[in-house]
């Protein structure tokens, strides 16, 4: 599946979850799925807990996050000591 097809799995609608990006046809936010992954939940466990999801939905969340950060600039919060 190419990037465009994956990203079509993510939708943004101001009437759904206050406009947060969600997996198409669900109320599961990209943020929620990424949080699960960040805390060590494996993909198989997510898919078992949410049988409406497919692996490509989780890949789409990761791709969405990656694309969102492409144009971001980061400024250190405090200078590192040398």
C-alpha positions as CSV (number, residue, x, y, z in Angstrom):
1,X,0.0,0.0,0.0
2,X,1.4,3.4,-0.9
3,X,1.6,6.5,1.3
4,X,-1.5,8.1,-0.3
5,X,-3.6,5.1,0.3
6,X,-2.4,4.8,3.9
7,X,-3.1,8.5,4.6
8,X,-6.6,8.2,3.2
9,X,-7.3,6.0,6.3
10,X,-6.9,9.1,8.5
11,X,-9.7,11.7,8.5
12,X,-10.2,15.0,10.2
13,X,-13.7,16.3,10.8
14,X,-14.5,19.1,13.3
15,X,-17.6,17.1,14.3
16,X,-15.7,14.0,15.3
17,X,-13.4,14.0,18.3
18,X,-13.2,17.8,18.2
19,X,-11.4,17.7,14.9
20,X,-8.5,15.5,16.0
21,X,-7.2,13.1,13.3
22,X,-9.0,9.7,13.6
23,X,-8.9,6.4,11.8
24,X,-11.5,6.5,9.1
25,X,-14.9,5.1,10.3
26,X,-13.9,5.1,14.0
27,X,-13.5,7.5,16.9
28,X,-10.0,6.2,17.6
29,X,-7.6,9.1,17.4
30,X,-4.1,8.9,15.8
31,X,-2.9,10.3,19.1
32,X,-4.4,7.5,21.1
33,X,-3.0,4.7,18.9
34,X,0.5,6.4,18.9
35,X,0.2,6.6,22.7
36,X,-0.5,2.9,22.9
37,X,2.5,2.1,20.7
38,X,4.7,4.5,22.7
39,X,3.9,2.7,25.9
40,X,4.9,-0.7,24.5
41,X,1.5,-2.1,23.3
42,X,2.2,-4.3,20.4
43,X,0.3,-4.1,17.2
44,X,-1.3,-7.5,17.7
45,X,-2.7,-6.5,21.0
46,X,-4.2,-3.3,19.6
47,X,-5.8,-5.3,16.7
48,X,-7.2,-7.8,19.2
49,X,-8.7,-5.0,21.4
50,X,-10.1,-3.2,18.4
51,X,-11.2,-5.8,15.9
52,X,-12.5,-3.1,13.5
53,X,-8.9,-2.0,12.9
54,X,-6.4,-3.4,10.3
55,X,-2.6,-3.4,10.4
56,X,-2.7,-0.7,7.7
57,X,-4.7,1.6,10.1
58,X,-1.8,1.5,12.5
59,X,0.7,2.0,9.8
60,X,-1.3,5.0,8.7
61,X,-1.1,6.5,12.2
62,X,2.6,6.2,12.2
63,X,2.9,7.6,8.7
64,X,0.6,10.5,9.6
65,X,2.8,11.4,12.6
66,X,5.9,11.2,10.5
67,X,4.5,13.5,7.8
68,X,3.2,15.9,10.4
69,X,6.7,16.3,11.8
70,X,8.4,16.7,8.4
71,X,8.0,20.5,8.4
72,X,8.3,21.1,12.1
73,X,11.1,23.2,13.6
74,X,12.3,22.5,17.1
75,X,14.0,24.9,19.5
76,X,15.7,23.6,22.6
77,X,13.8,24.5,25.8
78,X,17.1,25.2,27.6
79,X,20.7,25.3,26.5
80,X,22.8,22.3,27.2
81,X,25.8,22.8,29.5
82,X,29.1,22.4,27.7
